[in-house]
């Protein structure tokens, strides 16, 4: 800071001397007009120079913001400067102001050719002469330029000089010089005081260091940016150097035991960021010869690149304390390990009734919290809490006099022994004798329980025999009932279908008026109603008959290669009129590479008709029904084809999905109550798909529609046919 002040004062002094010489050598003006022109030009030059200095400082601090530097220069040099620019090499980096006719590159070139850091001159342009003042950065790479109108020209100077004006100018210029001298005197006085204070501080530090080293305490300073360590004589001896000096940080760390070097580096990083330094480490080679333990503490100070620049602190040799502490810890650990290794509970009290130590079994046996058994706990308080875990107390049948046996609330039995120590303390042990105590009772109970088990097994054997007989009878009865039901349904379906065929045939003839008009037009409508009802009833009977065949195991498939797209087209043709009448859109999305499948044409068509009928029933007007046919990858199983029917209908709740595809099951809803049917459609569809070796899947969400998909194997193998037969037999059973 002092250097900067001295430089500023020197610059001011130089400026004052130069200005004074100009005033002395300047011709004396003969009138007010000449004086005004000269002062205006000097003021204008001062403004331009001040603007350049301010801009150069800004450009040095922020080299990536040339426009900010130009705007600052124009602001300082206002109104003398008309415009400004920063030129780097042959390129104009940034321009500001209203000097549109300025030739910035020519001004920068002229300044570099002059070889000076500041150049002032006038260059001609297309619009007339322009005055430039240029500040060239060291190296000549970057130039800061301000442009202004050419300076005013004063008339020829007269030969005489105004003495009073000259005295005034000299006084104005010498006044800053006097102020500079006074400031320099004040600064020199303050510098002398600072040196005296620094000498006193150094002397105090020296006395403090002598006092610290007299107490065998090592002093050190670690400069983090330079990674150098200053050590006092004691510190050097502790680290094995033998005296004071300066060493590299890596050398100091190498003197530390390898297992502690990482800890020391981490402590240095923490101190650089936070300031505090506190670490203990072992030095294998020290003044002791066999190594030493050091406790180092310090504090960061100064500002560095990544935090504190240095850490200063002290180090103490704690080898003896560490050794004593280690020996005490090892003795305590051995004792603690010994009492923990025994299976009995162990507790030791001193003569004042305070707890010295106990093992985990003591806390476990008497259900004591760890916080209640800390060293120093009162004997009466711990015993009171331990007594809550005891149910029964009696003298021991074996052992020494005074021993007793207690039954714990959890059913265990303990034998407790108490003895006085030589210093008046009390030691107590408790062994778990539950096994010995219960051995006799256990043998007796085992014998009784064995007799009861034998008797129970005999009773269970008789009950199992009776249950097996009842189960066999119920199975035979259920199979007979199921067979009778299937035969009845098959017979009744045939019996009902025969008269229905006649009813449907005659009603169709009447509706078509094959043998002439019926007379009243209502008869024709009635005939169509009879035909529609008969066809619906026939469809229901056909479903019942097919379901009964499947359950009876009499349904056979006629497998043949067929194109699923053709079956889809046939089913769409039969259902399209109903879809158009219901105001629904039907779409088909079939994969072009779908292969032929081995399937029963009638069964696959029946499956598609059932799924399309359900979609028509439960899709409101304006909805859409889509049939998609995709080829599934073979994977580890045989190749399959997937057919999916998707509608935009009312959907099905997730809780009702499990009930679908079961015979005679229908999901009740406001919409489905208006639809007729037996509930056999999906059950029959599922059975037909499974007979082909496929699988039916239903996905739905209320209000978002339903997708029912099924898969068919492209080829039937021997194992696949065997599985189909097995499923058919299982369905029949």
HELIX and SHEET records of a PDB file:
HELIX    1   1 UNK A    2  UNK A   25  1                                  24    
HELIX    2   2 UNK A   32  UNK A   61  1                                  30    
HELIX    3   3 UNK A   66  UNK A   76  1                                  11    
HELIX    4   4 UNK A  104  UNK A  114  1                                  11    
HELIX    5   5 UNK A  163  UNK A  214  1                                  52    
HELIX    6   6 UNK A  233  UNK A  238  1                                   6    
HELIX    7   7 UNK A  249  UNK A  254  1                                   6    
HELIX    8   8 UNK A  258  UNK A  274  1                                  17    
HELIX    9   9 UNK A  319  UNK A  341  1                                  23    
HELIX   10  10 UNK A  360  UNK A  365  1                                   6    
HELIX   11  11 UNK A  370  UNK A  373  5                                   4    
HELIX   12  12 UNK A  379  UNK A  387  1                                   9    
HELIX   13  13 UNK A  434  UNK A  512  1                                  79    
HELIX   14  14 UNK A  521  UNK A  552  1                                  32    
HELIX   15  15 UNK A  564  UNK A  581  1                                  18    
HELIX   16  16 UNK A  601  UNK A  617  1                                  17    
HELIX   17  17 UNK A  654  UNK A  659  5                                   6    
HELIX   18  18 UNK A  672  UNK A  674  5                                   3    
HELIX   19  19 UNK A  681  UNK A  691  1                                  11    
HELIX   20  20 UNK A  718  UNK A  732  1                                  15    
SHEET    1   A 5 UNK A  91  UNK A  97  0                                        
SHEET    2   A 5 UNK A  83  UNK A  88 -1                                        
SHEET    3   A 5 UNK A 142  UNK A 148 -1                                        
SHEET    4   A 5 UNK A 128  UNK A 136 -1                                        
SHEET    5   A 5 UNK A 118  UNK A 125 -1                                        
SHEET    1   B 6 UNK A 245  UNK A 248  0                                        
SHEET    2   B 6 UNK A 228  UNK A 231 -1                                        
SHEET    3   B 6 UNK A 218  UNK A 223 -1                                        
SHEET    4   B 6 UNK A 308  UNK A 317 -1                                        
SHEET    5   B 6 UNK A 292  UNK A 303 -1                                        
SHEET    6   B 6 UNK A 276  UNK A 283 -1                                        
SHEET    1   C 6 UNK A 355  UNK A 358  0                                        
SHEET    2   C 6 UNK A 345  UNK A 349 -1                                        
SHEET    3   C 6 UNK A 426  UNK A 432 -1                                        
SHEET    4   C 6 UNK A 413  UNK A 420 -1                                        
SHEET    5   C 6 UNK A 404  UNK A 408 -1                                        
SHEET    6   C 6 UNK A 390  UNK A 395 -1                                        
SHEET    1   D 2 UNK A 560  UNK A 562  0                                        
SHEET    2   D 2 UNK A 597  UNK A 599 -1                                        
SHEET    1   E 5 UNK A 585  UNK A 590  0                                        
SHEET    2   E 5 UNK A 624  UNK A 632  1                                        
SHEET    3   E 5 UNK A 640  UNK A 647 -1                                        
SHEET    4   E 5 UNK A 705  UNK A 713 -1                                        
SHEET    5   E 5 UNK A 696  UNK A 701 -1                                        
END                                                                             
